[in-house]
Amino acid sequence: MLERSSLQLRRALGELREPIAIVTFIRKNGYNSTAAATLNQFELAHHAEVVADIPPDDFYDFTVMPPTVRLVDDDRVVDWPQNEVRLLPSSPDRPDVLTLAGIEPHLRWPAFAGSIVAMLTEHRVRTLVVLRTWPAPVPHTKPAIVRLTTSDEAIASKLGREPQVTRYEGPVDFGGLVSTLFAQSGGVTAGLGAIVPNYLGVVPNPFAMIALTEALDRLAGTSTPLDEIRGHAEELAERANEEMDRSSDLRRAVEQMEQQYDSVVAAAGGSMALPAADAELPAPGDLLRDIEQFLRNAED
């Protein structure tokens, strides 16, 4: 096994074709969980192969994030925080795509981020896309809002946007650190984030997953099957309508958010609207178990 600082290659990658990288990191507050679920589903749909990983030993406080155990054929298996780099199978119709759906480390950010950037630059990755999802007071009755920040006209054009450069200064999450270091090394970066309603208890949010996957397909030149997720989302939308009918307080709150929706879209640089059938989100509560079960079934 080849080693590079903290990152370990499972196999030599050879020369990649116009490679791009897509990454996301779940934060300790749970932000980006939907982004990570989206990227995981994207990897599964395209049969991405694990080509490298970063062992967790030096980067996590296990009193904060202990390992978990699960049963596999009556045997107990220990799961540690995983950060695996995957490669989609090559295709002459699109660039090679590297992905990393990881967990924000607790310790040694420079070493962790440096290992990722070193691998990307060594394999001549030109473009890095960082996925994020975060809650905000937006209504579930409107199309999902996807925000793009990049200075690259080619990336913006693929998503039907104008380049929008962030002017933010201050503390950053781990994805922001990796993006900044990659840009300093000469790479092109983009941030792609979906805003989810902050009053819904559904994690991961299926409608944000659909919107982000459609954006990834445009960027990567892929075509990801979404029929199962769409069908499940439609079932959940029916329950959302029932919840709205039962709660006048929820309906009034949603109506107020609908009135502010256009201003939120403008601030995000425009929304990538979903088809009309996907304009509703599920209700909170026990629907979380339905989503988790659906994702588990998709992996089997």
QUIPE-V13039 format. One record per residue. N is the residue number from 1. RES is the residue in one small letter. SS is DSSP state (A for helix, B for strand, O for the rest). PSI is psi in degrees with one decimal (none if undefined). D_CENTER is the distance of its C-alpha to the mean C-alpha in Angstrom with 2 decimals. Layout:
n	res	ss	psi	d_center
N	RES	SS	PSI	D_CENTER
N	RES	SS	PSI	D_CENTER
//
This chain:
n	res	ss	psi	d_center
1	m	O	125.1	28.44
2	l	B	142.1	27.89
3	e	B	143.7	26.79
4	r	B	100.8	25.44
5	s	O	-121.5	25.68
6	s	O	-12.3	23.14
7	l	B	138.0	21.17
8	q	B	125.7	22.86
9	l	B	135.3	22.90
10	r	O	-30.7	23.56
11	r	O	159.7	25.21
12	a	O	139.6	26.14
13	l	O	-20.1	23.86
14	g	O	-161.1	26.64
15	e	O	122.5	26.25
16	l	O	153.6	22.98
17	r	O	108.9	23.14
18	e	O	53.1	21.63
19	p	O	144.6	18.50
20	i	B	156.4	15.14
21	a	B	140.6	12.35
22	i	B	123.0	8.55
23	v	B	156.4	7.26
24	t	B	155.0	5.36
25	f	B	123.8	7.88
26	i	B	129.3	8.74
27	r	O	165.2	11.70
28	k	O	-21.1	15.09
29	n	O	4.3	15.13
30	g	O	-10.1	12.23
31	y	O	148.4	10.01
32	n	O	7.7	6.21
33	s	A	-41.7	7.25
34	t	A	-36.6	5.97
35	a	A	-42.6	2.22
36	a	A	-41.3	4.19
37	a	A	-38.7	6.38
38	t	A	-47.3	5.09
39	l	A	-36.0	5.13
40	n	A	-45.3	8.16
41	q	A	-37.3	9.69
42	f	A	-44.3	9.49
43	e	A	-45.3	11.24
44	l	A	-43.4	13.65
45	a	A	-30.9	14.56
46	h	O	13.3	15.54
47	h	O	46.1	17.18
48	a	O	141.0	15.56
49	e	B	138.2	17.93
50	v	B	123.7	17.54
51	v	B	-12.9	19.38
52	a	B	160.1	19.00
53	d	B	167.7	18.07
54	i	B	109.5	18.78
55	p	O	143.1	21.14
56	p	O	-11.3	20.48
57	d	O	-44.5	24.14
58	d	O	0.6	24.33
59	f	O	-4.3	21.11
60	y	O	143.3	20.96
61	d	O	106.2	23.49
62	f	O	-3.6	24.01
63	t	O	-20.4	26.02
64	v	O	-43.1	22.89
65	m	O	82.6	20.51
66	p	O	155.2	23.00
67	p	O	160.9	22.42
68	t	B	158.3	22.43
69	v	B	149.5	24.83
70	r	B	162.0	24.83
71	l	B	130.1	27.55
72	v	B	107.2	27.63
73	d	O	45.7	30.98
74	d	O	2.9	32.50
75	d	B	139.9	31.43
76	r	B	126.0	29.41
77	v	B	136.1	26.40
78	v	B	129.7	24.79
79	d	B	123.8	21.02
80	w	O	162.8	20.07
81	p	O	130.1	16.77
82	q	O	138.9	15.22
83	n	O	90.9	13.76
84	e	B	129.9	14.31
85	v	B	128.9	14.13
86	r	B	154.3	14.32
87	l	B	123.9	16.08
88	l	O	145.4	16.14
89	p	O	141.5	19.82
90	s	O	149.0	21.64
91	s	O	137.6	22.69
92	p	O	-12.1	25.28
93	d	O	-2.4	23.58
94	r	O	166.9	20.42
95	p	O	160.3	19.37
96	d	O	143.7	18.36
97	v	B	121.4	14.65
98	l	B	140.6	13.57
99	t	B	153.3	10.24
100	l	B	106.4	9.55
101	a	B	97.3	7.31
102	g	B	-167.1	9.75
103	i	B	128.0	11.48
104	e	O	124.3	12.93
105	p	O	158.0	16.58
106	h	O	-29.2	19.56
107	l	O	158.3	22.00
108	r	O	51.5	22.78
109	w	A	-42.9	19.91
110	p	A	-41.6	21.98
111	a	A	-42.7	22.54
112	f	A	-51.9	19.01
113	a	A	-39.7	17.61
114	g	A	-36.0	20.77
115	s	A	-40.8	20.37
116	i	A	-48.1	17.03
117	v	A	-38.2	18.54
118	a	A	-42.0	21.77
119	m	A	-44.2	20.34
120	l	A	-43.7	18.58
121	t	A	-36.8	21.77
122	e	A	-33.7	24.02
123	h	O	18.9	22.50
124	r	O	36.8	22.70
125	v	O	125.8	19.08
126	r	O	-30.9	19.51
127	t	B	132.0	16.11
128	l	B	124.8	13.03
129	v	B	125.9	9.84
130	v	B	120.8	7.69
131	l	B	141.8	4.37
132	r	B	155.1	5.42
133	t	B	141.6	6.85
134	w	B	151.5	10.50
135	p	B	150.9	13.66
136	a	B	162.6	16.61
137	p	O	76.1	19.87
138	v	O	149.4	18.93
139	p	O	148.2	20.57
140	h	O	-5.3	19.24
141	t	O	0.0	21.93
142	k	O	161.8	20.42
143	p	O	149.2	17.76
144	a	O	141.6	14.20
145	i	B	125.0	14.01
146	v	B	126.0	11.60
147	r	B	131.7	12.60
148	l	B	130.2	13.05
149	t	B	120.2	14.85
150	t	B	153.3	16.64
151	s	O	-2.4	20.28
152	d	O	120.9	20.11
153	e	A	-33.8	21.89
154	a	A	-42.5	20.86
155	i	A	-47.9	17.11
156	a	A	-39.2	18.00
157	s	A	-38.2	20.48
158	k	A	-27.8	18.17
159	l	O	7.5	16.34
160	g	O	33.9	19.74
161	r	O	171.3	19.46
162	e	O	146.9	21.59
163	p	O	136.1	20.48
164	q	B	112.0	19.64
165	v	O	130.4	20.04
166	t	O	138.1	19.06
167	r	O	14.9	22.24
168	y	O	138.7	20.82
169	e	O	132.9	22.83
170	g	O	-166.5	22.46
171	p	O	146.0	20.42
172	v	O	157.4	16.88
173	d	O	179.6	14.03
174	f	A	-37.4	13.52
175	g	A	-37.8	10.93
176	g	A	-36.2	13.69
177	l	A	-47.8	16.27
178	v	A	-42.9	14.91
179	s	A	-44.2	14.55
180	t	A	-44.9	18.08
181	l	A	-37.9	19.63
182	f	A	-41.4	18.38
183	a	A	-38.7	19.86
184	q	A	-25.9	22.99
185	s	O	-0.2	23.33
186	g	O	5.4	23.56
187	g	O	166.7	20.13
188	v	B	133.7	18.40
189	t	B	155.9	15.18
190	a	B	142.8	12.86
191	g	B	128.8	10.46
192	l	B	111.9	8.37
193	g	B	141.5	7.87
194	a	B	135.4	8.64
195	i	B	128.7	11.60
196	v	B	149.1	12.50
197	p	B	130.6	16.16
198	n	O	-3.5	17.16
199	y	O	0.8	19.93
200	l	O	142.1	18.16
201	g	O	29.3	17.80
202	v	O	114.2	15.31
203	v	O	120.0	12.32
204	p	O	155.1	10.04
205	n	O	115.2	10.94
206	p	A	-31.5	11.78
207	f	A	-33.8	12.50
208	a	A	-36.2	9.30
209	m	A	-41.9	7.85
210	i	A	-46.5	10.84
211	a	A	-43.5	10.59
212	l	A	-39.6	7.28
213	t	A	-40.8	8.71
214	e	A	-37.6	11.94
215	a	A	-41.0	10.91
216	l	A	-39.2	9.66
217	d	A	-38.7	13.00
218	r	A	-39.4	14.89
219	l	A	-38.4	13.76
220	a	A	-7.4	14.20
221	g	O	25.5	17.13
222	t	O	172.2	15.96
223	s	O	104.6	16.71
224	t	O	125.3	14.56
225	p	O	131.1	16.63
226	l	O	6.1	15.54
227	d	A	-42.7	18.97
228	e	A	-44.2	18.50
229	i	A	-39.6	15.54
230	r	A	-44.6	17.51
231	g	A	-41.4	20.62
232	h	A	-39.0	19.30
233	a	A	-35.8	17.94
234	e	A	-38.6	21.42
235	e	A	-41.5	23.08
236	l	A	-32.0	21.13
237	a	A	-36.0	22.01
238	e	A	-39.7	25.62
239	r	A	-34.8	25.39
240	a	A	-41.8	23.86
241	n	A	-39.5	26.92
242	e	A	-39.8	29.17
243	e	A	-40.2	27.73
244	m	A	-38.0	28.34
245	d	A	-31.3	31.87
246	r	A	-25.9	32.61
247	s	O	107.6	31.50
248	s	A	-32.8	33.14
249	d	A	-44.3	31.51
250	l	A	-41.7	28.00
251	r	A	-43.0	29.23
252	r	A	-40.9	30.72
253	a	A	-41.9	27.63
254	v	A	-39.4	25.51
255	e	A	-39.3	28.29
256	q	A	-40.2	28.23
257	m	A	-33.3	24.52
258	e	A	-37.7	25.21
259	q	A	-27.7	27.85
260	q	A	-2.1	25.50
261	y	A	-45.3	22.68
262	d	A	-38.0	23.99
263	s	A	-34.5	24.17
264	v	A	-41.7	20.53
265	v	A	-44.6	19.63
266	a	A	-41.5	22.02
267	a	A	-29.6	20.60
268	a	A	-4.9	17.08
269	g	O	19.1	18.82
270	g	O	148.6	18.88
271	s	O	149.5	16.86
272	m	O	95.0	15.77
273	a	O	142.2	17.75
274	l	O	164.1	17.22
275	p	O	153.2	20.41
276	a	A	-33.5	22.86
277	a	A	-16.5	22.63
278	d	A	24.3	19.06
279	a	O	-0.1	20.02
280	e	O	149.4	20.30
281	l	O	157.0	18.09
282	p	O	161.7	19.37
283	a	O	164.1	21.62
284	p	O	-176.8	21.00
285	g	O	-130.8	22.57
286	d	O	-4.0	23.01
287	l	A	-20.3	20.51
288	l	A	-40.9	17.86
289	r	A	-34.8	19.81
290	d	A	-43.8	19.71
291	i	A	-46.3	15.93
292	e	A	-41.5	15.88
293	q	A	-39.2	18.85
294	f	A	-44.3	17.42
295	l	A	-37.8	14.49
296	r	A	-42.8	17.18
297	n	A	-35.4	19.43
298	a	A	-27.0	17.03
299	e	A	-23.3	16.95
300	d	O	none	20.76
//
